[in-house]
Amino acid sequence: MKNINTKVGENLKKIRKARNLTMDTLSNESGVSKSMISEIERGIRNPSVTTLWKIANVLKTPLNYFLKDDAKSSPTIYRMGDHSSIDGNGYSFHPLMNFDENKRFEIYFNEYKPFCSTETSFHYEGVEEFVLVSSGKLDVFLGNETFKVEEGQVIQFAADKPHHYENTGNASCKAFILMFYPK
């Protein structure tokens, strides 16, 4: 398995070139400096989740595209640890199924430590998120509204507006997130 920085860099460069974007254009549209994009593409920079979201939104591609390995054949059993995790401040995103162009979705297993909060993010138009809390409780902030999602509940929302998650409890929270992308 490749080093995560190398994998992210190779995939970023591949999709940037496929979209015929220069580093300057990607930098201007994403707000990520050209030097940082260059370092990410060369595998010498480990970007934050927020930085990858900014780049993914400009490229109109799912976040875990950057973590993508070669395609698997069917049938496939997916396991935790098959793909590189994305760690934030008190939370981890574990890609279970990477984005597939034909299926138009990806699945994550996320873990949120007590009292952690994710950065506010949004996706491009038409993206939907489905969040199934498998243990604990998760506050989902959509604009000015807060939704309390408990174990066994699912919340679905249009993800092209600013949103973030918080675990305000004393116990860890675990959730599966399915992200659907339009054509």
HELIX and SHEET records of a PDB file:
HELIX    1   1 ILE A    4  ALA A   18  1                                  15    
HELIX    2   2 MET A   23  SER A   30  1                                   8    
HELIX    3   3 LYS A   34  GLU A   41  1                                   8    
HELIX    4   4 VAL A   49  LEU A   59  1                                  11    
HELIX    5   5 LEU A   63  LEU A   67  5                                   5    
SHEET    1   A 6 ILE A  86  ASP A  87  0                                        
SHEET    2   A 6 TYR A  91  MET A  97 -1                                        
SHEET    3   A 6 PHE A 105  TYR A 112 -1                                        
SHEET    4   A 6 CYS A 173  PHE A 180 -1                                        
SHEET    5   A 6 GLU A 128  SER A 135 -1                                        
SHEET    6   A 6 VAL A 154  ALA A 158 -1                                        
SHEET    1   B 3 GLU A 145  GLU A 150  0                                        
SHEET    2   B 3 LYS A 137  LEU A 142 -1                                        
SHEET    3   B 3 HIS A 163  GLU A 166 -1                                        
END                                                                             
